[in-house]
């Protein structure tokens, strides 16, 4: 279904970090998780593993990341926006209202030597909102919005 509507699967953004949140691993397909049960973090704590094996209510076992997170690179998001003709055409327009008339815009423009005020440049408004899916306190989901 996701492919049919052009939405990438969340696994494309799933990453794992150690319990201390000091080390992250590169992406790994789910079918390879079990083979990496013994992956350990480079942190000083030898108990920081990448995966854990948990028993399900039906008695079977499942391998899951100890500390998963979803990585949404900002640069790719902005590049994706610029690949859309309507967005690219609107860039640099609307400098007469909103953010561009704020004291913060004046500060950013001064700090960049007048670069913000040039019509070929645009400011992006970025926002994030988070929630705990299905009341799970150990898993959170965040959505990034670009404008």
C-alpha positions, 0 to 999 in steps of 0.5 A, spaced: 500 500 500 505 504 501 508 503 495 502 505 491 501 511 494 508 513 494 510 513 501 517 510 503 516 505 508 519 507 515 524 502 515 528 506 510 529 511 516 530 506 522 536 506 525 539 504 532 543 507 537 546 504 544 542 505 550 547 511 552 545 514 545 553 515 544 553 511 538 549 509 532 549 503 527 548 504 519 541 501 517 540 494 517 535 490 513 530 486 518 532 479 516 539 480 518 537 482 525 538 476 528 545 475 525 547 481 529 544 479 536 551 480 539 553 487 536 556 491 541 557 498 542 564 501 542 562 505 549 565 503 555 559 499 557 560 492 555 552 490 556 550 496 551 548 491 545 544 493 538 539 488 539 535 484 544 531 478 544 524 478 547 519 473 548 512 474 545 505 472 549 505 466 544 511 463 546 515 465 540 521 470 540 522 476 537 529 480 535 528 488 536 533 494 537 534 496 544 534 503 542 531 505 535 530 511 532 528 514 526 533 519 522 530 524 517 536 528 514 534 535 513 538 536 507 535 530 503 528 534 505 530 540 503 533 537 496 526 534 495 522 540 496 527 544 491 526 538 486 518 540 486 517 545 480 512 549 484 516 550 491 522 551 487 518 557 483 516 560 489 523 560 492 525 567 494 518 570 493 514 573 499 520 577 502 515 582 504 511 579 510 512 573 515 519 571 517 522 576 513 519 582 516 521 580 523 527 582 528 530 575 527 530 575 519 534 582 520 539 579 525 540 573 520 541 577 514 546 581 518 550 575 520 550 572 513 552 579 510 546 580 507 545 573 504 538 572 507 535 578 503 537 576 496 531 573 492 535 567 490 535 565 497 530 562 502 529 561 509 525 554 511 521 554 517 522 547 520 518 544 525 517 537 529 512 534 533 512 528 537 508 523 540 508 516 543 505 511 539 499 506 542 501 509 549 508 505 549 513 509 553 519 506 550 518 508 543 516 515 540 515 518 533 516 525 531 514 528 524 518 533 521 515 539 517 518 544 512 515 550 509 
